[in-house]
Amino acid sequence: MDKTKTKSLLIIFLTIITFYSCKDKEDDNWTNLLDKELTNWDNYLSFRHQLGYDGKAPKDENGNDIAPIGLNQDQYNVFSVIEEQNDPVLKISGEIYGCVVTKKEYSNYHLRLQVKWGEKKWNPRKSLLKDSGILYHSIGPMGAEYWRSWMLSQEFQIMEGHMGDYWSQSTSAIDIRAFIPEYIMNPVADKSQPFLPIGKGEKISGFCLRSANYENEPGQWNTLELICFDDKSIHIVNGHVVMILKNSRYLDNGKPIPMNKGKIQIQSEAAEVFYKNIEIKTLKTLPNKYSQYFL
């Protein structure tokens, strides 16, 4: 083999090695958000909501408004970290409504985590499905929505049989590829459909069903992924894209304001739930395998 051909093959070989080395480095560029001390998170607790709650501030026996428990006042151990095979696991008892909320704001990112249900449920959801959620692009004061427990945000729903649904929180809205609802039906996400405006200020109230149920059996861990880039987001459950969203916004005095950056909340919502391997990675561009959904 002549020297020129040998040099060309060597260059090709080194190029391939460099490509995969860079790819591996990019794939491994994750930041762990969970440790034993929850150093990346604050927590907020509002109320032990009861049956019959109507959106108004709960009152004591004398008819006076009860104040929310507040920020970083978790003497009730609603949020704790346990170990599973030497790895930290966030345990949320669900007994009091509230959340853990990142200390930092994030934009243009890939979030992934694992979640599974515990056994306990509390009022007002004892006869309902177990419930939690990831709230993203969270901004403004705590307790801004109906349950007086969370910030203005977009919700990646985590509920039995409903992992990946969308809920509007407070005055948020977004467009989702979904079928148009009819009468008492809810909109259902589907990648074949055009984008449908949903949320505050739109004809359709702030809820959309995921495209299909990909939740694992009870007691098993589920891997959830959230892709956020500019005004776009994607909900992924156990490797399946279940919702495609864009034009994230909120209303301020009737005026739509772009909503593409904020803190991340994980809800305590009357059900025992466990989270682990909570990781986040910054995105410089939206990967091709996701950008295709917005064409």
Phi, psi and chi 1 to 4 in degrees:
 res  aa     phi    psi   chi1   chi2   chi3   chi4
   1 MET       -  130.5 -174.8 -179.6  -66.6      -
   2 ASP   -74.7  163.8   61.3   63.3      -      -
   3 LYS   -64.2  -36.5  -69.0 -176.8  178.5 -179.5
   4 THR   -63.1  -44.5  -58.2      -      -      -
   5 LYS   -67.9  -39.6 -166.8  170.1 -176.4  178.8
   6 THR   -61.7  -42.0  -59.2      -      -      -
   7 LYS   -64.5  -39.7 -174.5  176.7  179.7  179.9
   8 SER   -65.2  -42.9  -62.8      -      -      -
   9 LEU   -64.7  -37.8  -70.5  172.8      -      -
  10 LEU   -63.9  -41.3 -179.3   59.8      -      -
  11 ILE   -63.8  -43.4  -69.6  171.7      -      -
  12 ILE   -61.1  -44.8  -66.2  171.3      -      -
  13 PHE   -60.7  -45.7  175.9   75.4      -      -
  14 LEU   -66.8  -34.7  -68.9  173.7      -      -
  15 THR   -64.5  -43.2  -59.0      -      -      -
  16 ILE   -63.2  -44.8  -66.7  171.8      -      -
  17 ILE   -61.5  -43.1  -66.7  -63.7      -      -
  18 THR   -63.8  -41.8  -59.4      -      -      -
  19 PHE   -60.6  -49.7  170.6   78.9      -      -
  20 TYR   -71.5  -29.9  -78.8  102.2      -      -
  21 SER   -65.6  -43.6  -64.1      -      -      -
  22 CYS   -66.5  -39.4  -67.7      -      -      -
  23 LYS   -62.6  -46.4 -175.3  176.1 -175.2  -60.8
  24 ASP   -61.9  -40.2  -69.7  -17.8      -      -
  25 LYS   -63.8  -41.3 -175.1  176.7 -179.5 -179.2
  26 GLU   -65.1  -44.0  179.7 -179.7  -37.8      -
  27 ASP   -64.7  -27.9  -71.7  -13.5      -      -
  28 ASP   -91.7    1.0  -69.8  -20.5      -      -
  29 ASN   -81.7   57.0 -167.8   25.5      -      -
  30 TRP  -104.3  145.4  -67.5   88.1      -      -
  31 THR  -106.7  125.2  -62.4      -      -      -
  32 ASN   -77.7  126.4  176.4   30.4      -      -
  33 LEU  -101.5   -0.3  -65.2  180.0      -      -
  34 LEU  -121.6  123.4 -178.0   60.0      -      -
  35 ASP  -136.5  178.1   56.9   33.7      -      -
  36 LYS   -64.0  -28.8  -65.3  178.7 -178.7  178.6
  37 GLU   -98.3    2.4  -70.1   75.4   32.9      -
  38 LEU    51.4   45.0  -70.0  173.6      -      -
  39 THR   -67.9  -18.4   55.1      -      -      -
  40 ASN   -92.5    2.6  -66.0  -63.9      -      -
  41 TRP  -131.0  145.5  -54.6   82.1      -      -
  42 ASP   -99.3  173.4  -69.9  -45.7      -      -
  43 ASN  -136.4  154.1   65.9   74.7      -      -
  44 TYR  -138.5  135.7 -178.9   81.1      -      -
  45 LEU  -125.4  137.2  -66.3  174.3      -      -
  46 SER  -107.3  -81.4   61.4      -      -      -
  47 PHE  -142.8  160.0  -53.3  100.3      -      -
  48 ARG   -86.6   83.9  -71.7 -175.3  171.6   87.3
  49 HIS   -64.0  146.2  -75.4  -57.3      -      -
  50 GLN  -119.6  169.5  -59.0  -60.0  -45.5      -
  51 LEU   -58.5  140.5  -69.7  171.4      -      -
  52 GLY    93.8   -0.3      -      -      -      -
  53 TYR   -57.3  135.6  175.6   73.2      -      -
  54 ASP  -124.1   18.1   59.9    0.3      -      -
  55 GLY    93.2  -10.5      -      -      -      -
  56 LYS   -89.2  158.1  -61.6  176.6 -178.0  176.9
  57 ALA   -59.9  130.5      -      -      -      -
  58 PRO   -58.4  151.0  -21.9   33.5      -      -
  59 LYS  -120.9  152.8  -62.4 -176.1 -178.4  -63.8
  60 ASP   -83.4 -174.8   62.5   20.2      -      -
  61 GLU   -65.0  -17.2   61.3  -84.5    9.7      -
  62 ASN   -96.8    3.7  -62.1  -43.3      -      -
  63 GLY    85.2    9.8      -      -      -      -
  64 ASN   -90.3  146.0  -60.7  -46.5      -      -
  65 ASP   -60.3  136.1  -73.5   -5.8      -      -
  66 ILE   -89.1  130.8  -61.6  173.4      -      -
  67 ALA   -76.4  145.8      -      -      -      -
  68 PRO   -62.7  155.0   22.0  -32.0      -      -
  69 ILE   -62.4  -44.4  -65.8  168.8      -      -
  70 GLY   110.9 -171.4      -      -      -      -
  71 LEU   -84.2  129.2 -172.4   66.4      -      -
  72 ASN    53.4   46.2  -64.9  -34.0      -      -
  73 GLN  -124.6   42.5  -60.3  -65.1  -38.8      -
  74 ASP   -88.1   64.1 -173.8   17.8      -      -
  75 GLN   -76.0   -3.2   60.8  -93.9   37.0      -
  76 TYR   -94.3   -3.0  -53.6   95.4      -      -
  77 ASN    60.7   37.5 -152.1   34.5      -      -
  78 VAL   -66.4  -36.7  173.8      -      -      -
  79 PHE  -115.5  121.9  -52.2  105.5      -      -
  80 SER  -145.3  163.2   60.2      -      -      -
  81 VAL  -116.6  123.5  177.4      -      -      -
  82 ILE  -112.5  175.8   60.6  175.9      -      -
  83 GLU  -114.4  141.5  -77.2 -166.7    2.3      -
  84 GLU  -133.9  111.6 -178.4 -179.0  -89.7      -
  85 GLN    53.3   45.0  -61.6  178.5  -13.5      -
  86 ASN    70.0    6.7  -63.4  -41.0      -      -
  87 ASP  -104.4  142.1  -68.0  -34.8      -      -
  88 PRO   -71.0  138.9   26.4  -34.1      -      -
  89 VAL  -129.2  125.6  175.0      -      -      -
  90 LEU   -78.4  120.5  171.4   61.6      -      -
  91 LYS  -104.0  124.6  176.0 -176.2  176.7 -178.0
  92 ILE  -113.6  115.4  -59.9  178.6      -      -
  93 SER   -69.3  -32.8   75.1      -      -      -
  94 GLY    82.5   -3.4      -      -      -      -
  95 GLU   -62.3  -33.1 -178.0  177.7    0.1      -
  96 ILE  -124.9  138.1  -56.9  171.2      -      -
  97 TYR   -66.9  142.7  -86.0   51.9      -      -
  98 GLY   162.6 -151.8      -      -      -      -
  99 CYS  -169.0  161.2   63.3      -      -      -
 100 VAL   -95.7  143.8  -70.6      -      -      -
 101 VAL  -136.3  132.3   52.5      -      -      -
 102 THR   -60.5  145.7   57.0      -      -      -
 103 LYS   -73.4  -26.2  -65.4  179.5  178.8  179.6
 104 LYS  -102.3  157.6  -65.0 -178.8  179.1  180.0
 105 GLU   -93.5  151.7  -68.3 -171.7  -25.3      -
 106 TYR  -135.1  148.2  -63.7   93.6      -      -
 107 SER  -144.6  155.8   63.2      -      -      -
 108 ASN    49.9   75.4  -63.7  -18.1      -      -
 109 TYR  -148.0  165.6   60.6   84.7      -      -
 110 HIS  -119.3  115.0 -175.9  168.1      -      -
 111 LEU  -105.8  136.0  174.7   74.3      -      -
 112 ARG  -139.2  148.0   67.9 -175.9 -178.9 -170.5
 113 LEU  -159.6  171.4   54.0   76.6      -      -
 114 GLN  -121.3  145.4  -70.3  179.9  -76.1      -
 115 VAL  -141.8  145.2   60.7      -      -      -
 116 LYS  -148.1  157.6   71.9  174.5 -179.2  179.0
 117 TRP   -84.7  148.7  -61.4  112.1      -      -
 118 GLY   -90.8 -158.7      -      -      -      -
 119 GLU  -103.8  -27.5  -62.5  -63.8  -33.2      -
 120 LYS   -86.8  147.2  -63.7  179.5 -179.7  178.8
 121 LYS  -133.8  156.0  -68.5 -166.0  -70.6 -174.5
 122 TRP  -131.5  163.9  -48.6   85.0      -      -
 123 ASN   -60.1  144.2  -80.3  -30.5      -      -
 124 PRO   -95.9   22.7   35.0  -35.7      -      -
 125 ARG  -115.3   21.1  -60.3 -165.1   58.5   84.0
 126 LYS   -61.0  -32.8  -79.5 -171.6  173.9 -179.4
 127 SER  -101.4   10.9   62.1      -      -      -
 128 LEU  -115.6  178.6  -59.4  173.9      -      -
 129 LEU   -69.7  149.7  -61.7  170.1      -      -
 130 LYS   -64.6  143.3  -67.4  171.8 -175.2  171.2
 131 ASP  -142.4  144.1 -161.3    0.7      -      -
 132 SER  -162.4 -161.0 -175.7      -      -      -
 133 GLY   169.9  157.5      -      -      -      -
 134 ILE  -103.6  121.2  -58.2  167.0      -      -
 135 LEU  -106.4  119.9  -53.1 -176.3      -      -
 136 TYR  -117.2  163.6   56.7  100.7      -      -
 137 HIS    55.9   39.9  -59.5  -24.1      -      -
 138 SER   -77.6  125.1  -54.9      -      -      -
 139 ILE  -139.3  162.5   56.0  175.6      -      -
 140 GLY    81.2 -165.7      -      -      -      -
 141 PRO   -75.5  157.3   28.9  -36.3      -      -
 142 MET   -70.1  154.1  -55.6  -60.1  -57.8      -
 143 GLY    71.9   31.4      -      -      -      -
 144 ALA   -85.5  -11.9      -      -      -      -
 145 GLU  -108.5 -169.7   41.7   51.3   71.7      -
 146 TYR   -54.7  -43.3  177.5   81.8      -      -
 147 TRP   -85.7    1.5  -66.5   97.8      -      -
 148 ARG    55.8   37.5  -61.6  170.4  179.3 -100.2
 149 SER  -128.5  -18.1  -58.9      -      -      -
 150 TRP  -136.7  167.4  -52.6  -61.6      -      -
 151 MET   -83.9  160.9  -56.0  163.8   73.5      -
 152 LEU   -53.5  127.6  163.7   62.2      -      -
 153 SER  -169.8  177.1   53.2      -      -      -
 154 GLN  -107.3  143.0  -50.3  -74.2   17.8      -
 155 GLU  -114.5  129.0  179.6  171.1   -2.6      -
 156 PHE   -92.8  100.2 -178.4  133.3      -      -
 157 GLN   -65.6  138.5  170.9   76.3  -64.8      -
 158 ILE  -124.9  102.3  -60.6  172.9      -      -
 159 MET  -144.9  150.4  179.6 -170.0  -80.2      -
 160 GLU   -52.9  121.4  -70.2  177.8  -62.9      -
 161 GLY    76.5    0.1      -      -      -      -
 162 HIS  -133.8   29.4  -72.1  -92.2      -      -
 163 MET   -68.1  120.8  -70.2 -170.5  177.9      -
 164 GLY   107.2   -6.0      -      -      -      -
 165 ASP   -57.2  164.6  -72.6   -2.2      -      -
 166 TYR  -114.3  136.9  167.2   79.3      -      -
 167 TRP  -128.4  138.5  -84.9  100.5      -      -
 168 SER   -80.1  137.1  161.8      -      -      -
 169 GLN  -114.6  122.1  -67.8  -68.2  -15.2      -
 170 SER    65.8 -119.2 -172.2      -      -      -
 171 THR  -104.8   21.6   66.6      -      -      -
 172 SER   -76.4  157.3   66.6      -      -      -
 173 ALA  -152.4  164.1      -      -      -      -
 174 ILE  -166.0  163.2 -154.1  161.9      -      -
 175 ASP  -105.8  134.1  -60.5  -16.0      -      -
 176 ILE  -129.1  136.1  -56.1  172.8      -      -
 177 ARG   -66.8  109.1  -73.2 -163.5 -178.3  -82.6
 178 ALA  -158.3  157.6      -      -      -      -
 179 PHE   -73.8  143.7  -73.6  100.7      -      -
 180 ILE   -66.4  131.9  -62.5  170.9      -      -
 181 PRO   -74.8  158.2   29.0  -35.9      -      -
 182 GLU  -134.8  124.3 -175.4  173.6  -13.9      -
 183 TYR    55.2 -116.8  -58.4  108.8      -      -
 184 ILE   -86.1    0.5   63.6  170.6      -      -
 185 MET   -73.6  153.8  -66.0  170.4   60.3      -
 186 ASN   -95.5  154.3  -65.6  116.2      -      -
 187 PRO   -64.2  145.9   22.1  -31.2      -      -
 188 VAL  -123.1  127.1  179.0      -      -      -
 189 ALA   -64.0  142.3      -      -      -      -
 190 ASP  -161.4  130.3 -168.5  -82.0      -      -
 191 LYS   -67.2  -14.6   63.7 -177.0  179.3 -179.0
 192 SER   -83.6   -9.1   70.6      -      -      -
 193 GLN   -97.1  157.7  -63.0  -59.3  -62.0      -
 194 PRO   -71.4  168.5   25.0  -33.8      -      -
 195 PHE   -75.5  137.4  -74.3   95.5      -      -
 196 LEU  -118.9  120.6 -166.9   63.7      -      -
 197 PRO   -66.9  129.2  -18.8   31.8      -      -
 198 ILE  -138.1  136.9  -65.5  174.6      -      -
 199 GLY   123.2 -163.2      -      -      -      -
 200 LYS   -58.5  129.9 -168.0   69.6  173.9  179.4
 201 GLY    86.1   -1.8      -      -      -      -
 202 GLU  -109.9  164.0  -55.2  -61.1  -16.9      -
 203 LYS   -65.8  -30.8  -68.2 -178.4  179.4  179.2
 204 ILE   -98.3  127.3  -58.1  170.6      -      -
 205 SER   -64.7  172.5   62.1      -      -      -
 206 GLY   -79.2   55.4      -      -      -      -
 207 PHE  -148.7  140.4  174.4   68.0      -      -
 208 CYS  -146.0  134.8 -177.4      -      -      -
 209 LEU   -76.0  144.1  -71.9  163.3      -      -
 210 ARG   -63.6  162.9   73.9  -74.0  174.7  -84.0
 211 SER   -67.0  -33.0   59.2      -      -      -
 212 ALA  -163.3  165.5      -      -      -      -
 213 ASN   -94.1  114.1  177.1   25.6      -      -
 214 TYR  -117.4   20.9  -66.7  106.2      -      -
 215 GLU   -70.0  142.1 -177.6  178.6   -8.4      -
 216 ASN   -76.0  172.6  -71.0  -31.1      -      -
 217 GLU   -61.9  151.6  -66.8  -64.8  -40.5      -
 218 PRO   -53.0  137.6  -27.2   35.3      -      -
 219 GLY    91.2  -12.4      -      -      -      -
 220 GLN   -96.1  151.1  -64.9 -177.7    5.6      -
 221 TRP   -75.2  141.9  -71.6  100.8      -      -
 222 ASN  -115.1  139.1  -62.9  -84.9      -      -
 223 THR   -99.7  120.1  -61.1      -      -      -
 224 LEU  -113.3  141.7  -52.5 -176.3      -      -
 225 GLU  -131.7  140.1  -61.3  173.9   77.7      -
 226 LEU  -125.8  120.2  169.7   64.4      -      -
 227 ILE  -103.1  125.0  -51.7  -67.1      -      -
 228 CYS  -127.4  126.0  -68.4      -      -      -
 229 PHE  -148.4  122.5 -165.6   82.3      -      -
 230 ASP    52.0 -123.8  -67.8  -21.6      -      -
 231 ASP   -94.2    7.6   68.2  -23.8      -      -
 232 LYS  -103.9  153.3  -55.0  173.6 -177.1   65.9
 233 SER  -151.1  157.6   54.0      -      -      -
 234 ILE  -136.7  132.5  -62.3  176.3      -      -
 235 HIS  -101.2  126.9  -62.8 -177.6      -      -
 236 ILE  -127.1  130.2  -56.3  171.4      -      -
 237 VAL  -124.0  118.0  177.2      -      -      -
 238 ASN    48.1   44.2  -69.7  -40.4      -      -
 239 GLY    86.5   -3.0      -      -      -      -
 240 HIS  -107.3  127.6  -60.5  -86.2      -      -
 241 VAL   -72.5  118.8  172.0      -      -      -
 242 VAL  -112.3   -8.4  -62.1      -      -      -
 243 MET  -162.2  138.8 -168.3  165.0  -68.4      -
 244 ILE  -123.5  122.8  -58.0  154.6      -      -
 245 LEU  -131.4  149.6  -45.8   90.9      -      -
 246 LYS  -153.3  174.3   73.1  171.5 -174.2  178.4
 247 ASN    59.4   46.6 -164.7   19.5      -      -
 248 SER   -62.8  133.3  175.9      -      -      -
 249 ARG  -159.6  170.1   59.8 -163.3 -178.7  -85.3
 250 TYR  -140.9  162.1   70.0   95.1      -      -
 251 LEU   -99.9  133.1  -73.0 -171.9      -      -
 252 ASP  -125.9  105.9 -176.5    6.9      -      -
 253 ASN    54.1   41.2  -67.5  -40.2      -      -
 254 GLY    82.7   -4.1      -      -      -      -
 255 LYS  -100.4  127.0  179.3 -178.1  178.4 -178.4
 256 PRO   -72.4  131.1   23.5  -31.0      -      -
 257 ILE  -120.6  129.6  -52.6  -65.3      -      -
 258 PRO   -55.5  145.0  -24.9   34.5      -      -
 259 MET  -137.2   92.0 -173.2  179.6 -176.2      -
 260 ASN  -135.5   16.3   51.4   32.1      -      -
 261 LYS  -152.6  145.0  178.9 -179.3 -180.0 -179.9
 262 GLY   165.7 -176.2      -      -      -      -
 263 LYS   -79.2  168.4  -63.9 -176.5  177.2 -177.4
 264 ILE  -115.4  127.5  -61.0  167.9      -      -
 265 GLN  -111.6  146.3  -55.9  171.6   87.1      -
 266 ILE  -120.9  123.7  -61.4  178.1      -      -
 267 GLN   -80.1  146.6  -66.3  174.3  -51.6      -
 268 SER  -105.5  115.5  170.9      -      -      -
 269 GLU  -144.1   59.2 -164.0  171.4   -1.5      -
 270 ALA    69.9   20.9      -      -      -      -
 271 ALA  -144.8  142.4      -      -      -      -
 272 GLU   -76.0  131.1 -175.9 -179.3   50.6      -
 273 VAL  -150.7  151.7   60.8      -      -      -
 274 PHE  -124.8  141.1  -60.4   87.6      -      -
 275 TYR  -129.9  144.1  -68.8   88.5      -      -
 276 LYS  -149.0  170.6   69.3  175.7 -176.8  177.4
 277 ASN    49.8   48.8  -63.2  -31.5      -      -
 278 ILE   -82.8  111.4  -54.1  173.8      -      -
 279 GLU  -134.0  152.5  -60.4  175.8  -52.8      -
 280 ILE  -139.3  147.0 -164.5  166.1      -      -
 281 LYS  -137.8  133.2  176.8  172.5   65.6  173.8
 282 THR   -72.4  138.8  -60.8      -      -      -
 283 LEU  -109.3  127.3  -63.5  177.4      -      -
 284 LYS   -85.4  -28.4  -66.8 -177.5  178.9  179.0
 285 THR  -142.3  164.3   59.7      -      -      -
 286 LEU   -85.0  116.4 -173.9   61.3      -      -
 287 PRO   -53.9  147.6  -26.6   35.8      -      -
 288 ASN   -55.7  -36.4  -71.0  -24.6      -      -
 289 LYS   -67.1  -16.7   65.7  178.3  178.4  178.9
 290 TYR  -102.8  -34.9  -58.5  124.9      -      -
 291 SER   -64.3  -25.8   61.2      -      -      -
 292 GLN   -60.0  -25.9   63.7  175.0  -47.9      -
 293 TYR   -72.1  -11.7  -66.1  115.7      -      -
 294 PHE  -108.5    6.0  -60.5   94.6      -      -
 295 LEU   -76.1      -  -61.3  177.6      -      -
